[in-house]
Amino acid sequence: MKDIVVSKRYASALYGSLVSLEEKNKVVEDFKGIKGSIENSSEMLKLIKSPIIKKSDKLKAIDAISNSLSLSKTVKDFLLLLVNKNRLSLFMSIYDSLIQLYNEDMGVTEAEVVLAVEVKDSILKEIEDTLSRVTGKKVTANPKINSAIIGGFVAKVKSSLYDASIKGQLDKLSEKMLEV
C-alpha cells in the first residue's frame, strides 16, 4: 500500500512538471518504450527489481537504455532520480499512475477487453469506437485473450461490464430456460 502512495507521488510530481502537450506525449511514449523493454527482457526486469545490483551499475544501465531508446532528458533524469533514491523497483507502479494521470488529462479511459482469439487492429478499433459511444468518453482497449468466452468480447470500463460474448449469451439463455 505504501509503495502505491509513493508511486503516485512520483508520477504526480513528474506529470506536474510537464508543461506542453508535446512534452507529455513524449514522456508517455518513453515510459511505454521502457515498459515494453522490461516486459520483453528478463535482464531489464532484474535490473529494476534487484536490490543486489549496485547503484553504479544501475546508473550505467540507465545511461545505456536512455541512449538505445532515445529517451528524453526529462525521462532519463527521472530514472536517474529513481536509482539515486532506491525507488527504481517502483517503475511499473509509477508507470501505471503516470498513464492514469495522462489519460485523465486527455479525457481517455481504459477498457480491459477480453477476447476469445487475437483480432486485427481494425476490429479492436471498432470495439473502442463502440465503447466510446456507449460511455461518452474516448476509450482505449487493453486486449486480453481468454478462449473460455468462445467468441465476441467482454469489456470492463471502470466499474461497468459489457458482455458481448457467446458464453455470456449462452448463460443468459440457460437462465431463461431454467425459469420456464
Secondary structure by P-SEA (a helix, b strand, c coil): caaaaaaaaaaaaaaaacccaaaaaaaaaaaaaaaaaaaacaaaaaaaccccccaaaaaaaaaaaaaaacccaaaaaaaaaaaaaccccaaaaaaaaaaaaaaaaacbbbbbbbbcccccaaaaaaaaaaaaaaaccccccbbbbbccccccbbbbcccbbbbccaaaaaaaaaaaaaac
